[in-house]
C-alpha cells in the first residue's frame, strides 16, 4: 500500500510534493544533526561512561565516535542509492527511518562503562549511520521524482541546506543537551525518528518504477572495503607513531592507503565490465554531473576543516580568554557559530529558487568565491578577535555555501536519467561525506604539524615561568601535540591533568592558580595555533577556489532529457 505507484500528473499537481519535501527534510536534518551532535558533547559522554578523553590511550575511542558515523555514511550511500533504484527509493528510505530510530534508542541505554561503554556507543553509532545513509541516499532522488524540473532547485535547496544547517545545529543541540544529561544527546532523536517513520510509511509513495537488476557484489565489496580502509588509515594518520607527531610514517597507515587505492582501482575495473554496475561511471561523461561532484568534494573538505578549526579556536582560546568556564565553552561555541547556520538558511532556499530560473553556474560559482574570501578574511583576524567581525565573516561563509549547495545539488540531480537518480544521489552524498571525513585527516594533520614546530618550546617556557620543574616541563612538552589539540577541541584545560596534583601541590598558590586558570592555556597555545591556522585556512581557500573553477566549467544549464547545450 505504501509503495503503490502514482502517476506523474498527480504527484506534480497536488500536495504530494510538499509532503515529500517535508518528510525528507526531517530525515536529512535528523541524520546530519546526529553526525555532529556528539562533537560538542564528547566531554560529557566520556565523563558519563567513566573515560578520560585526554588520555592518549583513549584518543582512538574519541576519533571513532566522530569518524565512525562519517565513514559508514561515505561508504554505503552509493550502494543504498543503487538498491533504492532497484527495490524502491521510498522503501529504502522507510527502512532507514526504522534503523535510525532503533539505533538511537540503543545508544541512550549504554549498559557498560569505560572502554566497553565506548565500544557500545561506537558500534551503535555505526548502525545509526546505516539508517542515516539510507535516508540521505534516497531523499534527493525522492524529491527529484516528486517535483517538476522548474521547482526542483528550490526543493533540493531546502533539503540540502537543511542537511548542512543540521551539522551546525547539532553543535548547539549537543551543548544544550549535554548540560542536562549525556544520554539526552541520543534521546532527542527517538521521538523524531518514531514520528518520521510512521509519517513516511503512511504518506510517501513510489513514483519511478523500480529497475530490477542483479546486484553488483564485486563492485559493492571493493568499493566499501577500499573507501573504509583509506578513511580508517587517515584516521590513524592523525595519531602519533613512535617519536613522530603524526602517524603518516606508520607502515600500517601507508600500507592501508596503498591497499585502499588498489581496491578502488579494482573497483573501477569491475564497474566497466559488469552489466549492472553499482557506480555508474558512465555518468561522469555528463559534464554537469562531473563538475558538480568535484566542486562538492572540494567544498566538503574545506567546510569540514573550517568547522573543526573554528570549534578549536572558540573552545580552546577565545571563549576562555573572555571569561567563560571550560565546562561552558562547548555550549557557547555552538551559539557563537550560529551566524554560519543563519547564512545557510538565508541563502539556500533563495538561491535554489533563483537557480530554477537562471541556472546553477552563476550562483554556485559566486558562492564558492564568497567562501574563499571568507577564509582569507578569517586569516586577517587576530586570535583574540572582535566578535562582530568574526560573525560577519561566518555569515558571509554561510551565505556562500548556501548559494553553492542548493543549485549544485539541483544541477547534479537534473543532469542524470530518471532511472539512475538513486545511484546519482548516492554518488553525490559519497563525495560530500568523504570530503567531510577527509577534512579531519587533512586539516588536523596540518594543524598538528604546525603545533609540533613551536608548541614544545612554548610549553616548556610557559610551565617553567610558573615554577614547574624543568624536567617535568620537558616531559610534558614531549607529549604528542594531538593531545593539546584535542584538549582545545573538547574545550578542556589540560594543564592540571598534565602537570598532576603532586607538582601543583608544591607550587605557590599564585602559580598553581595561574596554571589552572582560564587564561594560561589559551595564551600558551595561541601563537602556535595561529601559525597552524594560517596553513589550514590558506589550504581551505585554495580548495574553495579550485571548486569554484570546477563549478564554472559545468557548462550551460542542462537537463538530461534536453540535448547537450540545452537551456542557456
N, C-alpha and C positions, 0 to 999 in steps of 0.2 A: 504493500500500500504506500509506504513512504518513498518508494523508488519508481513509481509509475511515471512514464514519460508524458510531458505536457508539450503542446505544440509551441512553435516559435512565436506566433502572434499573441497567444495568451500570456506567455511569460514576459513579453516585452510591452504589452499594453496595459497590464494590470498592476496589482500591488506586489506581485511575487518578487520582482527585482529588488524592492525595498526591504522585503523580509530577508532575502538572501544577503543583502548588504549589511543589515543589522546583525544577523546571526554570525556571519563570517567575520565581521569586525569584532564582535565579542570574542570569537575564537582566537583570532590572531593577537588581540590585546592580552588575553589571558596567557597565551603561550609566550609572548615577548616579555610580559611583566615578570613571569616566573623565571625567565632566563637571566634577569638582572636583580631580582629581589634579594637573592642571597648575598650579593656582593656587599651591600651595606650592612646586612645583618649577621655576617660571619662571626664577628667577635661574640655576639650574644649566643649564637648557635654553638660555638665551640665551648663557651663557658657553660652552657646548658648541658652539654654531654660530657663535660669534665676534661677538655683538651686545651692545652696552651697553644694558641695559634702561632706564636712566635718561636716555639721550639723548632730547631732545624729538622728534627725527625718528623714533624707534623706538617711541613710545607707541602709535601705531596698530597696529603688529605685536603689541604686548603685549595691547592690548584685544581684538583679533580672535582671539588664541589662546584667550582666555577666552570671548568672546561668540559666536564663530562656531559653536561647538558648541551653545550655548544657543539661538541664533537659529534654526538649522536644526531643532532639536528642537521649538521652538514652532511653526514654520511648517508642518511636514509631518505632525504626529501625527494631525490630523483626516483628512487625505487618506489616510494609510496605514491608519487605523482603518476608514475607509469602504471602502477596497479590500479589507480583511480581511473585512468583511461580504459583499462581492461575490464574492471569489475564494477565501475560506477563511482564517480567522484563524490557524490553525496554519501554513498555507503561508506567509503573510506573515511570521509570527514566525520560521520556519525560515530564510527568506531574510535576515531581519535579522541572525541569528547569523552567517551566512556573510559578509555585507557588513562587519559589525563586525570580524570576525576578520581579513579581508583588509586592512582599513584599519589595524589595529593592527600588522600585520607591516610595512606600508609606512612607517608613522610611525617605526618603530625603525631604519629603514635610510635615513635622510635623506642623500642624496648631495651636498648643496650646503652652502655656508657663507653667513654674513651674511644679507642680505635674501632671497637665493634660498632659503636653508635655512629661513627663517621662512615664506616663502610655501608651500614644500613642506609644512611642518607644518600650516599653516592649511588648505591645500587638503585634505589627508588627514583632518584633524580634521572637516571638513565631511562627507566621505564616511563617516567613522566615526559621525557624528551621524545620518546617514540610517539606518544599521543600528540605532543605538540607538533611534531613533524608531519603527522597525518593531517592536522588542521592547516598548517601553513602550506603544505604541498598542494592541497586541493582547493583552498579558498579562492585564490586568484582565478583558477580555471572555472570554478562555480560562478564567480562574478562575470567573467568574460562570456560565459554561456548566457547568463541572465540578462545582461544589458546590451542594447544596441550599440553599435560602434560609436555613434555620436555622443553617447553618455558614458562610455567605458572609462575614459580618463578620469572623470570625476569619481566614479565608483571605486576604481582601483586606487585613486589618490587617497580617498578617505580610508580605505582599508590599509594601504601601505603606510601612510603617515600615522595611523593609529598604532600599527605594529612598532614603528620606530619610536613614537612617543612613549609606548609602553616600556621600552627599555629604560627610559629616564624616569618615568613614573614609578617604576619598580624600585629605584633608588630611594625615593621619598617614602613609598609604602614600606620598604624594608626597615627604614629608620624608625618610622612610627610604630610599626607592629613589634619590632624588637624591644621597644620600650615597655610593651605590655607583657609579652612572653615570647620566647624564641619559637615556640610551636605555632604561634599565631601567624608567623610568616608563611606557613604551609596551610593553616586552617582557611585563610582568606580565599583560596582557590576552590574550596569544596562547594560552597553554595552556588558560585557562578558556574562551576563545572556541571553540577547536577541540573541547574536550570537550563544551561546551554544544551546539554544532552537531550533533555526532554523536548525542548523547543526545536532543535534541529531535526529530530526524528519525526516530529509532528508536522513540520512546516516545509522543509526543503524537499525538492523533487528533482529527479534526474531529467535533464533536458537533452543533452547529447547521448546518443545511443552508445553504450559501451562497445569497444572494439576488442573482442576476444582474440587472443593470440597466445602463443607459447611464451612462458616466462624465460627470460634470458639469464639462466643461472650463472653461467660463466661470467657475464658482464657484471651481474649484481655482486658476486663474491669478490672478484678482483677489484671492483671499484670501492666496495665497502672496506676491504682489507687495506688497500693502498691508501685511501684517504685517512683511515683510522691510524695506520702506522705513521704516516707523515705528521699528522696533528699531535699524536702522542709523543713522537720524537721531539717535536718543537716544544712541547710542554716540559720534557725533561731537559731540553737545552737551556731552559731558564735557570735550572737549579745548578748549584756549584758541583764541580767534579775535581777531585784531587785538590791541587792548590789553586785552581782557576776559579774566577768569579762566576763563570757560567759553564754549562756542560757541552758547549759546542765542539770541544775536543774529545768528548767521550766516545770511544769506539762504538758503543751501543747506539748512541744518538746518530752518529754518522752512518752506521750500518742500517739503522731504521729508516733514515731518509733515503738511502740508496735502494733499500728493498721496496719502500713505498713508491718511489719513482718507477722502479722496474714493474711493479704490479699495475700501476696506472698506464704504463706503456703497453703492457699486455692487454689491458682493458681496451685500449684504443684499437688494437689489432682485432680483438674479438668482435668489437662493435661494427667493424667494417665487413664482417664475414657471416654474421647471423641474420636470419630472415626478419626477426622482430627484436631489434636491439633495445636495451634499456635506455641508453643515452643516444638520442637521435643526433649523431654527428652531422647528418645532412642539414640540420637546422643552422649550422654555422655558415652555410653558404648564403644565408639571408643576412645581408649587411646590417640591417636594423637590429636583428637578434644578437649578432656577434658584438657589435659596438656597444649595445646597451648592457650586455652582461659583463664585458670588460670594464666599462665605466662603473658598474655596480660593485664589482670585486674590489677595484682600487678604492672606491669611496668607502666601502665597508671597512677596509683595512685602516684607512685614515680616520674614520669616525670612531672605530673601536679604540685606536691609540689615543685619540683625544679624550674619550670618555674616561679611560683609566688614569691618564695623566692628570686630568682635572680633579679627579677624586683624590689622588695623592696630594696634589697642590693644596686643595682646600683642607682636607682632613689632617694632613701631616704638618702643614706650615701656617697657612693663612688664618684659619679659624682659631688655633691655639694662640697665635700672636694677637688676636683680637679678643682674647679673654674667655673663649669657650672651653669648657672642660672636655677632656679627651673622650669621655663617655658620651658626650652630646654631639661630637663632631660628625658621626655618620648621618644623624637626622638632619643637621643643618647643612651639610654638604649637599644632600638631595634637594633641600629647599633653595639653596643658592644657585643650583643648576636649573631651576625652573624656566628662566628665560630661553634656554635651549629648547625645551619642550614647547614653550609658547610659540617659538619660531616655526617649529614643525606644524603645529596646529593651525597657525595663521596661513602659512604658505601652501601647505599640501593640498587641501581641497580646492583652493583658488587656482593654483597652477594646474591641477588636474582638469578643472572645468575649462580653463582657457586653452589648454593643450588640445582639447577635443575640437576646438575651432581653428587653432593656428599651428598645430603640430608640436612635437616634443623637443625638437632640437634647440630652439631658442631658449626655452625655459630650463631644460636640463643643463645645457652648457653654461648659461648665465649663472645658474645656481651654483655650479661647481667652481666657477671663478670667484663667486662671493665666498664660498667656503675656503678657498685658498687664501683669499685676502684676510679672512678672519684669523687664520693660522698665523699669518705674518703680523697681524695686529696683536695677537697674544704674545708673540715673541718680543714685542716692544714694551710690554708691561714689566714693571719691576716685580720681584717676588712678593713683596708686601704692597699689592696694588690697591688702587681706588676702586671700590666695587662698582660704581656706575659705569666706568669704562669697561670693566670686565663683563658686566651684564649686557652692555650694548654689543660687545663682540660675540657673546654667546647667542644673543638674539639674531644677529646677522648670520651666524653659522647655522642656526636652526632654520632660518628662512631659506638660506641657500640649499640646505639639504632637503627641505620640503619642496622647493622649486625643482630639484633634480629627481627625487624619488618617485613622485606620482606620475609625471609624464614619461619617465624612463620605463617604469613598470608597464604602463599602458602601451607604449610603443613596442616593447618586447612581446607582450601577450597578443597584440593585434597582428604581429608580423608572421605568426605561425598558423598552420592549418588547424581547423576546428578539432579534429580528432587527435591532435598532439598537444593540446593546451595543458593537459595534466602533466605530461612529462616536461613541457616547457616551463611550467610553473615550478616544478621540482628543480629543474636545472637552474632557474633564476634564484631560487632560495638557496641552492647549494653554493653558488658563487657568493651570495650575500653572507651566509652563515660561515663559510670557510674563511671569508675575509675577516670576520669578527674574531674567529679563532686564531688566524694567522697574526692578527694585530697584537695579541697578547705576547706571542713569542717574539715578534719583530721589535715592538716598542719597549717591552720590558728588557730585552737584551740590550737595546741601545741605551736605555737608562742605566742599567747595571754597569755597562761598560763605562759610561760617563762617571758614575759614582766610584767605580774601582780606582780610577786615576787619582782622585783627590780626597775621597772620604777618609781613608785610613789616617792620613796626616792630620786632617781637620779634627777627626775624632780623638786622636791621641792628644793633640794640643789642648782641645777643649776640656777633656777629662782631667788632665794634669793641672790645668789652671784652677780647678776647683778641688785640688788636694788628693785626687785619685793616684795611688802609687804608679810609678812609671811602668812596672812590669804588668800590672793589672790593665792599665790603659793600652799597653801594646798588645796584650792578648785580645782585648775587646776589639781593637782596630783591625785585627787579622780575621775576624769573623766575616763570613760571606756578606757582601753588600745587599744580597737579596733579602736578608733578614731585616735590615734597616728599611729597605724599600717596602716590604710588606707591612712593617710597623706603621709607616706613613700611610699606606694604602688602607689599613684597617683602623686608622685613627687611634693609634695606641702610642703611648710614651714608653719606649723600651729601655730607657736608661736605668731605672730601678731594677728591671729584670736582668739587664746585662751586668751591671755593677754588683748587684747582690746585696742582701741586707747586712752581711758581715762587714763589707767595706763601707757601706753607707753609715753603719753604726759607729765607725771610727772617725768619721769626718766631723767637722764643725757643723753645728745646726744650720748656719748660713749656707755652707757649701752643699750640704745634703738637701736643703730646701731648694736651692738653685738648680741642682741636677735633676730633681724630680718635679720641678715646676713646669709651667706652661710654655715658657719661652726658650729654655736651654736647647731642647731637641730641635725645635723649628729653626732657631738661629744657627744651630750647628750644621744642619743639612741644607740650608737654603742656598748657599753658594754652590756646592757640588750638584744639588738638584737642578739649579738653574742652568748650569752648563750642560747637563744631560737633557734638560727640557729644550734647549736650543736645537740640539741634534734631532730630537724627536719631532718637534714641530716643523723644522725645515724639511725632514723626510715626508711628513704628512702633507705639507704644502705642495711638494713636488708630485706626490701621488695624486692630489686633487687636480693639479694642472694637467697631468697626463690623462686622468679620467675625463677632464673637460675636452681634451683633444680627441679622445675616443668618441665622446658624445657628439662632438661637432662633425665627425666623419660618418655618422649614421645614415646620411643621405636625406632625401626629401621624405615627407610624410608618406607612409606606406602601410596598406592593409593587405593581408595575404591574398585576398580574392581579387585585388587590383593587379594590373600589370605593373612590373617594376617601373618606378618613376612616377607612379600614381598621382596622388593629390599633392600639390606643392606646398 
